[in-house]
């Protein structure tokens, strides 16, 4: 997939004049990553955000007992970003790790700000930020208010590719359950 093809799925040509679209495309740099590569590291300031073209990434942190807890999964066309760190220049509170090999398009903060004068670009960013907030809020409430089986079924229906491509131990921590509970739920569903 070439540069223009992937990014023009994100930044639809009908929303930008040709000069705006060319300026946008020029600000992104393609990178490939290997399984287990760290795209954003806990304790450091995030200097890039990434549009994920292929592969799977997770964000995670350690709980007070030293357990690795997955906080979010990223799949094709997601923005891999620590919003607080990228925009406020604060150290990240979680790490972002590749679960598979893949490809993404990164942009620096200064190049991002060059594009902010384009109204349609701002709107794409605002829409993604709002959607990200709602996804995070819904997940937070779900971990508190929904049964584990319902959380799993929801993830299965909304992002089936995660279930097929991500280690179950990461899915379990994301759902707020143990590996054993996840195995039991998966067995119940297949019966």
C-alpha positions as CSV (number, residue, x, y, z in Angstrom):
1,X,0.0,0.0,0.0
2,X,1.6,3.3,-0.9
3,X,1.8,6.5,1.1
4,X,-1.0,8.3,-0.7
5,X,-3.4,5.4,-0.7
6,X,-3.3,4.7,3.1
7,X,-3.3,8.3,4.3
8,X,-6.0,9.3,1.8
9,X,-8.3,6.7,3.4
10,X,-7.8,8.7,6.6
11,X,-7.7,12.2,5.1
12,X,-10.3,11.8,2.4
13,X,-9.4,13.9,-0.7
14,X,-13.0,15.2,-1.0
15,X,-12.4,17.0,2.3
16,X,-9.3,18.9,1.3
17,X,-8.1,20.9,-1.7
18,X,-5.1,19.3,-3.5
19,X,-2.5,21.7,-1.8
20,X,-3.8,20.9,1.7
21,X,-3.8,17.2,1.0
22,X,-0.2,17.3,-0.4
23,X,0.9,19.3,2.7
24,X,-0.7,16.8,5.0
25,X,0.9,13.8,3.2
26,X,4.3,15.4,3.3
27,X,4.3,15.7,7.1
28,X,4.1,11.9,7.7
29,X,7.0,9.5,7.7
30,X,6.5,5.7,7.2
31,X,8.1,3.4,9.7
32,X,8.0,-0.3,10.1
33,X,8.2,-2.1,13.5
34,X,8.9,-5.5,14.7
35,X,6.9,-7.5,17.3
36,X,7.7,-6.2,20.8
37,X,9.1,-2.9,19.6
38,X,8.2,0.0,21.9
39,X,6.6,2.9,20.0
40,X,6.1,5.1,23.0
41,X,7.9,4.5,26.3
42,X,6.6,5.0,29.8
43,X,8.5,7.8,31.6
44,X,9.4,9.6,28.4
45,X,7.7,12.4,26.4
46,X,5.9,11.2,23.3
47,X,7.4,13.1,20.3
48,X,5.3,11.4,17.7
49,X,1.9,10.0,17.1
50,X,1.3,7.2,14.7
51,X,-1.4,6.2,12.2
52,X,-1.4,2.4,12.3
53,X,-1.5,0.9,8.8
54,X,-0.9,-2.7,9.7
55,X,-0.2,-4.7,12.8
56,X,-1.4,-4.6,16.4
57,X,-0.2,-2.4,19.3
58,X,-1.2,-2.3,22.9
59,X,-0.7,0.3,25.6
60,X,0.0,-1.0,29.1
61,X,1.2,-0.1,32.5
62,X,2.1,-1.9,35.7
63,X,-0.3,-2.0,38.6
64,X,0.7,-1.5,42.3
65,X,1.6,-5.1,42.6
66,X,3.9,-5.1,39.5
67,X,1.4,-6.8,37.1
68,X,1.4,-5.9,33.4
69,X,-2.0,-4.5,32.6
70,X,-3.2,-3.8,29.1
71,X,-5.1,-0.5,28.9
72,X,-5.9,-0.3,25.1
73,X,-5.5,-2.1,21.8
74,X,-4.7,-0.4,18.5
75,X,-5.6,-1.9,15.1
76,X,-5.5,-0.7,11.5
77,X,-6.3,3.0,11.1
78,X,-6.1,3.8,14.8
79,X,-4.0,6.6,16.1
80,X,-1.4,5.3,18.5
81,X,-0.9,8.2,20.9
82,X,-0.5,9.2,24.5
83,X,-2.6,12.4,24.2
84,X,-1.4,13.9,27.5
85,X,2.2,13.4,26.7
86,X,2.1,14.4,23.0
87,X,0.2,17.6,23.6
88,X,1.2,18.7,27.1
89,X,4.8,17.3,26.9
90,X,4.4,15.3,30.1
91,X,6.1,11.9,30.6
92,X,4.0,9.0,29.5
93,X,2.3,6.9,32.2
94,X,2.2,3.8,30.0
95,X,4.1,2.1,27.3
96,X,3.0,1.3,23.7
97,X,4.2,-2.0,22.5
98,X,3.9,-3.7,19.1
99,X,2.2,-7.1,19.5
100,X,3.0,-8.0,15.8
101,X,5.2,-6.6,13.1
102,X,3.6,-3.8,11.2
103,X,3.8,-0.4,9.5
104,X,2.6,3.1,10.6
105,X,2.9,6.7,9.7
106,X,4.4,9.0,12.3
107,X,4.2,12.8,12.6
108,X,6.1,15.1,14.9
109,X,4.3,17.6,17.1
110,X,5.8,20.6,15.1
111,X,4.6,19.1,11.8
112,X,1.2,18.4,13.4
113,X,0.9,22.0,14.4
114,X,1.7,23.1,10.8
115,X,-1.4,21.3,9.7
116,X,-3.7,22.6,12.4
117,X,-4.4,25.7,10.4
118,X,-6.4,23.5,8.0
119,X,-10.0,23.4,9.2
120,X,-10.8,19.9,7.8
121,X,-7.6,18.5,9.5
122,X,-8.7,20.0,12.8
123,X,-12.1,18.4,12.4
124,X,-10.5,14.9,11.7
125,X,-8.4,15.3,14.8
126,X,-11.3,16.5,16.9
127,X,-13.5,13.6,15.8
128,X,-10.8,11.1,16.6
129,X,-10.1,12.6,20.0
130,X,-13.8,12.5,20.9
131,X,-14.2,8.9,19.7
132,X,-11.1,7.9,21.7
133,X,-12.5,9.6,24.8
134,X,-15.9,7.8,24.4
135,X,-14.1,4.4,23.8
136,X,-12.0,4.9,27.0
137,X,-15.0,6.0,29.0
138,X,-17.2,3.1,27.8
139,X,-14.4,0.6,28.6
140,X,-13.9,2.1,32.1
141,X,-17.6,1.9,32.9
142,X,-17.8,-1.6,31.4
143,X,-15.0,-3.0,33.6
144,X,-17.0,-1.8,36.6
145,X,-20.6,-2.4,35.6
146,X,-20.7,-5.3,33.1
147,X,-20.1,-9.0,33.6
148,X,-16.8,-10.3,32.3
149,X,-18.5,-12.5,29.7
150,X,-20.4,-9.4,28.3
151,X,-17.1,-7.4,28.1
152,X,-15.5,-10.3,26.2
153,X,-18.5,-10.6,23.8
154,X,-18.4,-6.8,23.2
155,X,-14.7,-6.9,22.3
156,X,-15.4,-9.9,20.1
157,X,-18.1,-8.1,18.2
158,X,-16.4,-4.6,18.0
159,X,-12.8,-5.8,17.3
160,X,-12.8,-9.4,16.3
161,X,-9.3,-9.1,14.8
162,X,-7.9,-8.5,18.4
163,X,-9.3,-11.8,19.6
164,X,-7.7,-13.5,16.6
165,X,-4.3,-11.8,16.8
166,X,-3.5,-10.8,20.3
167,X,-2.2,-13.1,23.1
168,X,-5.0,-14.1,25.5
169,X,-3.0,-12.9,28.6
170,X,-3.2,-9.3,27.3
171,X,-6.9,-9.6,26.4
172,X,-7.6,-10.9,30.0
173,X,-5.9,-7.9,31.7
174,X,-7.6,-5.5,29.3
175,X,-11.0,-7.1,30.4
176,X,-10.0,-6.9,34.0
177,X,-10.0,-10.7,34.5
178,X,-7.6,-13.6,35.0
179,X,-6.4,-15.9,32.2
180,X,-8.3,-18.7,33.8
181,X,-11.6,-16.7,33.8
182,X,-11.1,-15.8,30.1
183,X,-10.5,-19.5,29.2
184,X,-13.7,-20.4,31.1
185,X,-15.7,-17.7,29.3
186,X,-14.3,-18.8,25.9
187,X,-15.3,-22.4,26.6
188,X,-18.8,-21.3,27.6
189,X,-19.3,-19.4,24.4
190,X,-18.1,-22.3,22.1
191,X,-20.5,-24.8,23.8
